[in-house]
C-alpha cells in the first residue's frame, strides 16, 4: 500500500513537472517557428490552458502506468522494471506533447522528434530489443506513410510521417502495425463524427493525431 502511494505521489510530481516543462517548450517552439502555425490567432488562449491540460493528461497516464508496472507488482528484477517504466514514461511524455501541438496548430516539431528518436534508439539495447526489427519498422512506417501522404494529397503531413518513423524505432514492426490499424480505425470514426457535425473537407482530412493516441493507449493496456 505504501509503495502504491509513493508511486502515485511520484506520478503527480512528474505530471506537474512535465506539464510545466512541456508547455514552456511548446511555447518556445511556437515563438521560434511561428510561420508554420495554422492558427496563430489562438496562441494566447492555448498558452493559458496548455499547462493544466498537459499536467492533467500526464497525471492520468503516469499514475496508471506506474500502478500497473512491474515496480508496483514487485517484479523479481526491480532494476529492469524501473528502467522499463522510465522509458514508458518518456515515451508517453513525447507522444502527448506531439499530440497537443498537432491538435493545437497542426504541426509536429523536428526539435521535439529528434530527442524522441534518440531516446528510442537508446532504449533498444537497454531494454534488450531487436535493433533490426525496430529499424525496419521505422523505415517501413516512413515509406508507407509517405506514400499515403501523396495518395491523400497532404492529409498526412511531414511531421506525421516522421512521427510514425520514430514510433517504429520505439515499438518494432508488430506493435507499429497494431498502432497503424488502430489509428486508421480511430481516424475513420473521427471522420464520421466530423461529417455528422457538418464540418468541412479540411477538417475531415486532418485526423492524424489518432495514431499517437493509439500508441498512448497501447502503453496503458
N, C-alpha and C positions, 0 to 999 in steps of 0.2 A: 504493500500500500504506500509506504514512504517513497519507494522507488518511483512509482507512478506519479505521485505528487511532485516529486523532484523533476521528472520528465515534463510534466505539464508546465511547471514554472520555467524550465529551460525553453520550452516551446513558445511561451508568452514573451520571454525576453528576446528570443531570436526573431519572433514575428514583429515586435515593435521596432527592433533594431533594423531588421530587413526592410520594413515598411518605410522608415525614415531614410535609410540609405538608398533604397530603390527609387523612392520618389525624388530625392535630390539628384541622383544620377540621371533619371529620366528628364528632369527639368534642365539639366546642363546640356544633354544631348539635343533637346528641342531648341535650346538657345543657339547651339553651335550649328545646327543643321535645319534652320527654320524654313529654308527653301523647299524642303521635301515634305513638309507637313500638309495634310489635306484640309485640316480645319484650324488654322492658326487663331481664328476668332474665338475659339472655345478654350484656349490655353488657360486663361485666368480661372475659369470655373473648374477645369480639370486639375489644375495645380492645387487648388484648395482641398479638393476631396481625395486626391490620389493617396496621400499618406495613410488615411483611415481605411480606404479600400484595400490597399496593399497589406496593411497590418492585419485587417480582419481576415482576408483570404489566407495569408500566411499563418495566422493563428489557428485557423481550422485545419488546414492540411498538415502543418507541422505537428500539431497535437495528435492528430490521427496517426501520422506516420511514426511518431515516437512511441505511442501506446501500443501499436501493432508490430513494432520492430522486434528483432531478436534481443535487443537490450532489455526491453520491458519483460520479455518472456523468459529471461535468464538463460540465454544461449550458452552452450558449453564454451565456445570461443568468444569471450566478451570483446576482445580486441577487434576481431573480424566483424562482429556485429556493430560495434561503434563506427568502424570505418565505412561499412556499408550504409549505415544510417546517415553519416556525414555526407556521402555522395548523393544519397537520395534527397536530402535537404537542399544541397547545392543545385541539383537538377530541377527541383521544384521552384527554387528561387528564380532562376533564369527563365524558366518556362512561363511563370506567372508574369514576370516583367515584360517579356516579349509579347505575351498575350495582351497585356494592358496597353502597350504602345500601339499594337495593331488595332485594337478596338478604338483607342482614342484618336489616333492620327493616321491609321492605315500605313504604318511604317515599322520596320524592324531594323534596328541599327547594327551595322557591322561591328561597331565598337563594343556592342554587347555580345554579339555572336562569337567574336574572336576568343574572349576568355572562356566562354561556354564550351567552345570546341576544344580548347587546350585542356580544360578540366576533364572533358570526355576522354581525351587521349591518355591523360594521366591516370584515369580510373581503370583503364584496361589491364595493365599489369598488376596494379594494387588489388583489384578485385578478382584477378585470375580469369579474365575474359579472353576469348579468342580474338586476337588482333585482326586476322584476315577476314573473319566474318563481319566484324564491325566496320572495317574499312570498306568491304564490299557493299554493306548496307548503305554507307554514306554515298558511295559512287552511284549505286543504282537509284537510290532515292533522289539524288540530284538530277540524274539523267531523266528519270520518269517524270518528275515534276517540271523540269524544263520543257519537256515535250508537251505536258498538259498546259503549260503557260502559253505555248504557241497555239494549241488547239482551242483554248478558251479565250484567245485574243486578250491576254493580260489580266484575266480574273485572278490568276495566281501571280504575285509579284516576285521580284528578285529576292527580297528578304525572306519570303516564304520558302522559296526554293533552297536557299542557303540554310534556313532553319531545319528543313527536312533532312538535309545532309548532316547537320550537326546531331539531329536526333538519331540518325543511323549510326554515328560514332558511339553514342551512348547506349543504344538499345540492341543493335545487331539486327540481322535480317528477319528473324521470326517476329520479334516484338515490333519492329518498324512496320512490317506488313499488317499486323493487328491494329496498330495505330492508324495506318492509312485507311484500312477498311472502316474502322470506327469513325474516323474523321469524315470519310465520304458519306456515311450514313447520317451523321450529325449535320453535315452540310446540306444534304437533301432535305432533311427535316427543317433546317433553318430556312431554306429557300421556300418551302411550302408555307411556313408560318409567315414569312415576309410577303409572299404572294397573297395570302389571305388578308393581310393587313393593308394591301393595296400599295406596297412600296414599289419604287421604280426599278428599272433594269439595273441601274448602277448599284443599288442596294442589294439586289439579288445576286449580283456577281461577286460580292465580297463576303465570303464566309470562311476564309482560310484559318481564322482563329480556332475553328473546330478541331484542327489537327493537334496543336499544342494542348488544347483542353482534353482531348482524348488521351494524350500522353500523361497528363497530370493525373487523370482518373486511374490510369494503369498503375501508377506508383502507389495507389491507395487501395488496391484490391488484392 
